[in-house]
Amino acid sequence: MKKLIVILLTATLAACSGDEDVQTKYSGYTARFSYSPVSACPSLQRACTGMGEFCIIDRPIDPQQRFRVRDNHGNDPDWINPTAIQNYTSTVLGIGGSLIIGLPNLAEMGADMPTVICFDGICPNCYTNSHITKQVSLKDGQATCSACQRIYDLNSQGIVITEQGGHTLYRYAVGFNGTGVYVSNN
């Protein structure tokens, strides 16, 4: 029994002491957003229930302090008013002020079914390499950075699919219970 414990501890330490560039599943940056009912926002409803559908949520300068929700097909944006909870708590839309939420058409490794996921709306490579918050654009299940030209596959957990490689999109913990969507990281 002691020998088995020593082997397991050694394997754990060896796994932890590897490449320092290995990313964890969820970003260490702060993100907080909640909205219910998602059925009140067609773009968000499609993103949470339609496989391969995504939307980007941001809060541009707006006298009514509404959130803008744009789908990945280029349709006109939906505008949602902040909920009472959002008026009294701090909503943080990631590093650069936008979140990508959607239901990938591929299940994550080890999962039986796809679940709603959330990414930061900025290019992680521009942020890491140059400390700039360059917003990505959405189109047909992909996010594209106009600065570094990287393309991220949202259906494959935000991996870079262009030759230059790099960091995957920053990911946040998200829950969807059929009625409301809740992003909470840190």
C-alpha positions in Angstrom: 0.0 0.0 0.0 2.8 2.4 0.9 4.5 1.7 -2.4 1.3 2.5 -4.3 1.0 5.8 -2.5 4.6 6.7 -3.3 4.1 5.9 -7.0 0.9 8.0 -7.1 2.6 10.9 -5.4 5.6 10.7 -7.7 3.4 10.6 -10.8 1.4 13.6 -9.5 4.5 15.7 -8.9 6.0 14.8 -12.3 2.7 15.9 -14.0 2.7 19.2 -12.1 6.4 20.0 -12.8 6.1 19.8 -16.6 5.9 22.6 -19.2 5.0 25.9 -17.5 3.0 27.0 -20.6 0.3 24.4 -20.0 -3.1 26.1 -19.6 -5.7 25.2 -17.1 -9.3 24.6 -18.1 -10.6 27.9 -16.7 -9.0 31.3 -16.8 -7.8 32.9 -13.5 -9.3 36.2 -14.7 -12.6 37.5 -13.3 -15.9 37.2 -15.1 -19.4 37.5 -13.7 -22.7 37.6 -15.6 -26.2 36.2 -15.2 -29.3 36.5 -17.2 -32.7 34.9 -16.8 -34.9 34.1 -18.7 -32.7 33.5 -21.7 -35.9 33.1 -23.7 -36.3 36.9 -23.6 -33.2 37.2 -25.7 -33.4 35.2 -29.0 -29.6 35.3 -29.7 -28.8 34.1 -26.2 -31.5 31.5 -26.3 -30.1 30.1 -29.6 -26.6 30.1 -28.2 -27.6 28.2 -25.1 -29.8 25.6 -26.8 -28.6 25.2 -30.4 -25.6 23.1 -31.1 -22.9 25.0 -32.9 -24.5 28.4 -32.0 -22.6 31.2 -30.2 -23.2 34.8 -29.2 -21.0 37.6 -27.9 -22.2 39.8 -25.1 -20.8 43.2 -24.4 -21.9 46.5 -23.0 -21.1 49.4 -25.4 -21.7 53.0 -24.4 -25.5 53.1 -24.1 -27.5 55.7 -22.2 -29.8 52.9 -20.9 -26.8 50.7 -19.8 -28.1 47.7 -21.8 -26.2 44.6 -22.9 -25.7 44.0 -26.6 -26.0 40.3 -27.7 -24.8 39.5 -31.2 -25.0 36.0 -32.8 -22.4 34.3 -34.9 -24.4 34.8 -38.1 -24.2 38.6 -38.4 -27.9 39.3 -37.6 -29.0 42.5 -35.9 -28.0 42.5 -32.2 -30.5 41.9 -29.4 -30.5 44.4 -26.5 -31.2 43.3 -23.0 -31.8 45.4 -19.9 -29.8 44.6 -16.8 -31.6 42.5 -14.3 -32.3 43.8 -10.8 -29.4 41.6 -9.5 -27.0 43.0 -12.1 -27.9 46.5 -10.9 -26.8 45.7 -7.4 -23.9 43.4 -8.1 -20.8 43.8 -10.2 -21.1 42.3 -13.6 -17.6 41.7 -15.1 -17.6 40.8 -18.8 -14.1 39.3 -18.8 -10.9 41.1 -19.4 -11.9 43.3 -22.4 -15.6 43.7 -21.7 -17.1 40.9 -23.7 -18.1 37.2 -23.3 -18.7 34.5 -25.9 -21.4 32.0 -24.8 -22.6 29.0 -26.8 -23.2 25.3 -27.1 -20.5 23.6 -29.1 -21.5 20.8 -31.5 -18.7 18.6 -30.1 -18.6 17.2 -26.6 -15.6 18.0 -24.5 -13.2 15.1 -24.1 -14.6 12.7 -21.5 -18.1 14.1 -21.7 -21.1 12.3 -23.1 -22.8 15.5 -24.4 -21.8 19.1 -25.2 -22.6 21.7 -22.5 -22.8 25.5 -22.7 -19.3 27.1 -22.6 -18.1 30.6 -22.1 -15.0 32.3 -23.4 -13.5 35.8 -23.0 -14.2 37.9 -26.1 -10.5 39.0 -26.5 -7.7 37.4 -28.3 -5.5 35.7 -25.6 -2.4 35.8 -27.8 -2.6 39.6 -28.4 -3.2 40.0 -24.7 -0.4 37.7 -23.6 2.2 38.9 -26.1 1.4 42.6 -26.4 -0.9 43.4 -23.4 -3.6 44.7 -25.7 -7.3 43.8 -25.5 -8.2 43.1 -29.1 -11.8 41.9 -29.5 -12.4 38.9 -31.7 -15.3 38.7 -34.2 -17.6 35.8 -34.5 -18.7 34.0 -37.6 -20.0 30.5 -38.1 -18.6 28.9 -35.0 -15.2 30.6 -35.2 -13.7 33.6 -33.5 -11.2 35.7 -35.5 -8.6 38.3 -34.3 -8.1 41.0 -36.9 -4.7 42.0 -35.3 -2.8 38.7 -35.3 -5.0 36.8 -37.8 -5.6 33.8 -35.5 -8.8 31.9 -35.9 -10.2 30.0 -32.9 -12.6 27.1 -33.2 -15.4 27.6 -30.7 -16.7 24.0 -31.3 -13.3 22.6 -30.2 -12.9 24.4 -26.9 -11.4 27.6 -28.4 -8.3 26.1 -29.9 -6.2 28.0 -32.5 -6.8 26.5 -35.9 -4.3 28.6 -37.9 -0.7 27.8 -38.5 0.9 30.1 -36.0 -0.7 28.3 -33.0 -0.8 29.8 -29.6 -3.0 30.0 -26.5 -6.6 28.8 -26.6 -9.3 31.4 -25.8 -9.6 32.2 -22.1 -12.5 30.1 -20.7 -14.8 30.8 -17.8 -17.1 28.6 -15.7 -20.7 28.8 -16.9 -24.0 27.2 -15.9 -27.2 26.9 -17.8 -30.3 25.5 -16.1 -32.7 25.7 -19.0 -34.0 29.1 -17.9 -31.0 31.2 -16.9 -27.3 31.4 -17.8 -24.7 32.1 -15.1 -21.0 32.9 -15.6 -18.9 33.0 -12.4 -15.2 32.9 -12.4 -13.3 34.2 -9.3 
